[in-house]
Amino acid sequence: MACEQETAAILRGAGQRVTPQRLLVAAVLRHAGRHLSAAEIAREVRARYPVVDVSTIYRTVEMLKGLHLATATDMGGDDLLFEWSAGEAHHHLICSRCRAMQVLDRDYLDGLAERVGRDFGFQADVHHFAIFGVCRDCREGAGA
């Protein structure tokens, strides 16, 4: 099944309207292979569909996030960055000094939601985490 058809089927299955704008936003995220800002998504979408407003980009990304097809990450910069996740949980380690990002194995946080639920009665969404700190290279370069 082609990516666009698969995305349309997922949206329909979730009771969402399938529009050209939504399919374009999903396609841009799906094929980017990296994190994108809303402005970058808008630029890519507008190359094919010039009249898309940035509010449409944000609404579509929020809907995709709700379906666990996309994630939003604050990488410590000015903008949130979005990424296609296709329902796969994944996490990032982000260096606060050099902004390097490392993917953290999705299984690393297994059991966290259950422990939080048990200990605090809180239903945690641990589908996507960004953990900030200082990477090995920056620590070693600083002599720490």
C-alpha positions in Angstrom: 0.0 0.0 0.0 1.4 3.4 -1.0 2.2 5.8 1.9 -0.6 8.2 1.0 -3.2 5.4 0.8 -1.9 4.0 4.1 -2.2 7.5 5.8 -5.6 8.0 4.4 -6.8 4.6 5.7 -5.4 5.4 9.1 -7.1 8.8 9.2 -10.4 7.3 8.0 -10.1 4.5 10.6 -9.7 7.1 13.3 -12.8 9.0 12.1 -10.7 11.9 10.7 -11.4 13.7 7.4 -9.0 13.0 4.7 -8.0 16.3 2.9 -5.2 17.1 0.5 -3.6 19.4 3.1 -3.6 16.7 5.8 -2.1 14.1 3.4 0.6 16.6 2.3 1.6 17.4 5.9 1.7 13.7 6.7 3.8 13.0 3.6 6.3 15.8 4.4 6.8 14.5 7.9 6.9 10.8 6.8 9.5 11.3 4.2 11.7 14.0 5.9 13.8 11.5 7.8 14.5 14.2 10.4 12.8 16.7 12.7 11.1 19.6 11.1 9.7 22.9 12.4 6.2 24.1 11.5 7.8 26.6 9.1 9.8 23.9 7.3 6.7 21.7 7.0 4.7 24.7 5.7 7.4 25.5 3.1 7.4 21.9 1.8 3.6 21.7 1.7 3.3 25.1 0.0 5.6 24.0 -2.7 2.8 21.6 -3.8 -0.3 23.4 -2.3 0.5 27.1 -2.1 -2.6 28.2 -0.1 -2.0 26.2 3.1 -2.0 28.4 6.2 0.4 27.6 9.0 -2.6 27.1 11.4 -3.6 24.1 9.2 -0.1 22.8 9.7 -0.4 23.0 13.5 -3.9 21.5 13.6 -2.8 18.7 11.3 0.3 17.9 13.4 -1.7 18.0 16.6 -4.2 15.5 15.1 -1.3 13.3 13.9 0.2 13.5 17.4 -3.1 12.4 18.9 -3.0 9.3 16.7 0.7 8.7 17.7 1.8 9.2 14.1 3.9 12.2 14.8 5.7 13.7 17.8 6.6 17.2 18.9 9.9 17.8 20.6 11.3 20.9 22.3 15.0 20.6 21.4 15.9 23.6 23.4 15.6 26.0 20.5 13.0 28.6 19.5 10.6 26.2 17.8 9.0 22.8 18.5 10.3 20.2 16.0 8.0 17.6 14.6 8.8 14.1 13.4 6.9 11.1 11.9 6.7 8.3 14.4 4.2 5.9 12.8 3.0 4.8 16.2 6.4 3.8 17.4 7.5 5.0 20.8 10.9 6.7 20.8 12.9 9.0 22.9 15.8 11.4 22.6 18.8 12.5 24.6 19.5 16.1 23.9 22.7 17.9 24.8 22.0 21.3 26.3 25.4 22.6 25.2 26.0 21.4 21.6 22.3 20.4 20.8 23.4 17.0 19.7 20.6 14.5 19.7 20.8 10.8 20.3 17.9 8.4 20.0 17.2 6.5 23.2 16.0 2.9 22.6 12.2 2.8 23.1 12.5 -0.1 25.5 14.7 2.0 27.9 11.6 3.5 29.6 9.5 0.3 29.7 7.6 0.1 32.9 7.7 3.8 33.7 4.1 4.4 32.9 3.0 1.5 35.1 5.2 2.7 38.0 3.9 6.2 37.8 0.3 5.0 37.6 0.9 2.7 40.6 2.8 5.2 42.7 0.9 8.4 41.9 -2.4 7.3 40.3 -1.3 9.3 37.2 -1.8 8.0 33.7 1.4 8.9 32.0 1.9 9.1 28.2 5.5 7.8 27.7 5.2 7.5 24.0 7.9 10.2 23.4 10.4 11.7 25.7 13.1 14.3 25.3 15.7 14.1 28.1 18.1 17.1 28.4 21.6 16.9 29.8 25.2 17.2 28.7 26.6 14.7 26.3 29.9 12.7 26.8 31.8 14.8 24.2 30.9 18.1 25.9 31.6 16.8 29.4 35.0 15.4 28.3 35.8 18.5 26.3 35.1 20.6 29.4 37.3 18.5 31.5 34.4 17.4 33.7 
